[in-house]
Amino acid sequence: MAVVVVGSDHAGFDLKESLKLFLEKLGHQVIDVGCFFKERTDYPLFAERACQLVLKSLADYAILICGTGLGMCIASNRFKGIRAALCTNEYMAKMARRHNDANVLCLGSRVVGEDLAKEIVRAFLGEKFEGGRHERRLYMVESLGEEEITL
């Protein structure tokens, strides 16, 4: 089973708490980086904490939750080596792992309900990266911005 770090802002707090229990029932080890209350807070703090644990190989994956999932996804993808995917259904979660080797799953608590979120998490964690032609594309993505482009 995997080590999964979870994090949320205030909007994702309730879903994070529910997913923690779900992940533990599935046999995963869970690390919670916050938030730990429902008072208004800033999502980038928790995205950074979670992504650092993934990058340091202290967690296999991160699941990050805010109201829409957009903020967490944008913040997470600022870290080189993080491939965060905002998923709203199981198919997107499967493809994020199979084709993009996503290591961070972002969810919007105001977009997906608890039951759907659990199925998205199950799909995400149940898939492996296919490699092959997708490895070349990931290398291309990692190299973006390294060379100056002239128009």
C-alpha positions in Angstrom: 0.0 0.0 0.0 1.0 3.6 -0.4 1.9 6.5 1.8 -0.5 9.3 1.0 -0.2 12.8 2.2 -3.5 14.8 2.4 -4.0 18.5 2.7 -6.8 21.0 2.3 -7.8 24.5 2.9 -11.0 25.4 4.9 -13.3 24.6 2.0 -11.9 21.1 1.6 -11.6 20.3 5.3 -14.7 18.0 5.6 -13.8 16.1 2.5 -10.2 15.7 3.6 -11.3 14.2 6.9 -13.6 11.8 5.2 -11.0 10.7 2.7 -8.4 10.1 5.5 -10.7 7.4 7.0 -11.4 6.0 3.5 -7.6 5.8 2.7 -6.9 4.1 6.0 -9.7 1.5 5.4 -8.0 0.8 2.1 -4.8 0.1 4.0 -2.8 3.2 3.0 -0.7 5.1 5.5 -2.0 8.7 5.7 0.0 11.9 6.6 -2.2 14.9 7.2 -0.5 18.3 6.7 -3.6 20.4 7.5 -5.5 22.4 7.7 -6.8 21.2 11.0 -9.8 23.5 11.4 -12.6 25.1 9.3 -11.5 28.7 9.8 -10.5 30.5 6.6 -6.9 29.7 5.5 -4.7 29.8 2.4 -4.4 26.7 0.2 -0.8 27.4 -1.0 0.5 26.6 2.4 -0.9 23.1 2.4 0.0 22.4 -1.3 3.6 23.3 -0.5 3.7 21.0 2.6 2.3 18.1 0.8 4.4 18.5 -2.4 7.6 18.8 -0.4 6.8 15.4 1.2 6.3 13.8 -2.2 9.4 15.4 -3.6 11.5 14.1 -0.6 10.0 10.6 -1.1 8.4 10.7 2.3 5.0 10.1 0.6 4.1 8.3 -2.6 1.2 10.5 -3.5 -0.6 13.6 -2.3 -4.3 14.3 -2.3 -5.1 18.0 -2.1 -8.6 19.6 -1.7 -9.9 23.1 -1.9 -13.3 24.4 -3.1 -12.7 23.8 -6.8 -9.4 22.0 -6.8 -8.0 24.6 -9.2 -6.0 26.5 -6.6 -4.4 23.4 -5.2 -3.6 22.1 -8.7 -2.0 25.4 -9.8 0.0 25.7 -6.6 1.2 22.1 -6.8 2.4 22.3 -10.4 4.8 25.1 -9.5 7.1 22.5 -8.0 9.5 20.8 -10.5 8.8 17.1 -10.3 5.2 17.4 -9.2 2.5 16.4 -11.7 -0.8 17.4 -10.2 -4.0 16.5 -11.9 -7.5 18.0 -11.1 -9.9 15.1 -11.6 -13.7 15.2 -11.6 -14.3 11.6 -12.5 -12.7 8.2 -12.3 -11.6 8.1 -16.0 -9.6 11.3 -15.5 -8.0 9.9 -12.4 -7.0 6.7 -14.2 -5.6 8.5 -17.2 -3.7 11.0 -14.9 -1.8 8.0 -13.5 -1.5 5.9 -16.7 -0.5 8.6 -19.2 0.9 11.4 -17.0 2.3 9.7 -14.0 0.5 12.1 -11.8 1.7 12.1 -8.2 -0.8 14.6 -6.8 -4.5 14.3 -7.1 -6.5 17.5 -6.7 -10.2 17.6 -5.8 -12.8 20.3 -5.5 -15.0 19.7 -2.5 -17.7 22.0 -4.1 -17.5 20.1 -7.4 -17.5 16.4 -6.4 -19.5 14.8 -3.7 -18.0 12.5 -1.1 -18.9 9.3 -2.7 -17.6 10.3 -6.1 -14.4 11.7 -4.5 -13.8 8.2 -2.9 -14.2 6.5 -6.3 -11.8 9.1 -7.9 -9.3 8.4 -5.2 -9.7 4.6 -5.6 -9.2 4.9 -9.4 -6.1 7.2 -9.0 -4.4 5.0 -6.5 -5.3 1.8 -8.4 -3.4 2.7 -11.6 0.2 2.5 -12.6 2.1 4.6 -15.1 2.2 2.9 -18.5 5.6 4.4 -19.6 6.5 3.9 -23.2 5.5 6.8 -25.5 4.3 8.7 -22.4 7.8 8.8 -20.9 9.0 10.9 -23.9 6.1 13.3 -23.4 6.8 13.7 -19.7 10.4 14.4 -20.4 9.2 17.1 -22.9 6.9 18.6 -20.2 9.7 18.6 -17.6 12.0 20.4 -20.1 9.5 23.2 -20.9 10.8 26.7 -20.3 14.5 25.6 -20.2 15.2 27.0 -23.7 14.4 30.5 -24.9 12.1 30.4 -27.9 12.4 33.0 -30.6 9.4 33.9 -32.7 
